[in-house]
Amino acid sequence: MVLEVGFGPGIGLTEAWKRIKDGKGRVYGIDISQAMLESATHKLEKQIASGKVNLAIGDVMRLPFEENTFDRIFHTNCFYFWSEPLTCAKELRRVMKPEALMITGMNVAGVQKVKGDGYMKYGNPDLEMYLETLKSAGYSEIVREDIKHEGKEVAHTFIYASPNKN
Ligand SMILES: C[S@@+](CC[C@H](N)C(=O)[O-])C[C@H]1O[C@@H](n2cnc3c(N)ncnc32)[C@H](O)[C@@H]1O
C-alpha cells in the first residue's frame, strides 16, 4: 500500500504504479486541488480502471484512511504548502505502518528559482524546519540526501523517515 500526497499532474503516481502493477500493491493519492485531481485522473485513466490506483481530493491534514495502512508514503514539492506542518506530519505518521518509510522530495534548485523570480506567493520551503517538524512529530531514522548539480549547488533533496518505534 503506497500513498502519495500532493500528486499534482500525476508524475509520481505513474512511477509508483509501474512498481506495483504486476503485484498485489495498490497506489492511493490525495491532493487538495480539484484541478490536479482532474488532470491526474485523465493521465492515469487506465491505471484507475485497473483498480490498482485510487485518487481522491483531500487535505494531508485530515487523511481519509485508517491508522497503520501504508507501507510507503511519498510527496514531492509539497510540504512547504502545508498550513500546519506538525499536524500534517503527525497525520501522515498515523496512517503509516510501524515499519513504513516516508520519502520527501524537493526540487531545491527549481524552488529557489521560482522564489528568486518572485513567483512564490506562499509556502515555506525551509528544509531545516521540516526536519525539526519530523522529529517533533515522532519520526526516527531521518536521513537527508542532497543531490548536487555537477558537484556544485544542491539540485534535489530527498528525506527518508520512519515512525518512531518508541
Ligand atoms: C508544486 S505541486 C507538486 C506536484 C507533484 N508532487 C510534483 O512534484 O510534480 C504541489 C501539490 O501539492 C498539493 N497540495 C498542497 N497543499 C496540500 C495539502 N494540504 N494536502 C494535499 N495536497 C496539497 C497541490 O494541490 C499541488 O498539486
The ligand as an ORCA input file, in Angstrom:
! r2SCAN-3c Opt
* xyz 0 1
  C       4.151     22.063     -6.535
  S       2.854     20.888     -6.696
  C       3.801     19.358     -6.782
  C       3.120     18.313     -7.581
  C       3.879     16.988     -7.703
  N       4.071     16.364     -6.420
  C       5.202     17.207     -8.376
  O       6.234     17.273     -7.708
  O       5.191     17.325     -9.617
  C       2.182     20.793     -5.046
  C       0.939     19.927     -4.960
  O       0.580     19.752     -3.591
  C      -0.821     19.924     -3.477
  N      -1.111     20.326     -2.090
  C      -0.767     21.490     -1.499
  N      -1.190     21.505     -0.224
  C      -1.809     20.315      0.000
  C      -2.461     19.741      1.124
  N      -2.559     20.392      2.284
  N      -2.982     18.485      1.005
  C      -2.899     17.828     -0.175
  N      -2.297     18.329     -1.278
  C      -1.753     19.555     -1.195
  C      -1.180     20.962     -4.541
  O      -2.539     20.948     -4.904
  C      -0.258     20.538     -5.681
  O      -0.848     19.568     -6.517
*
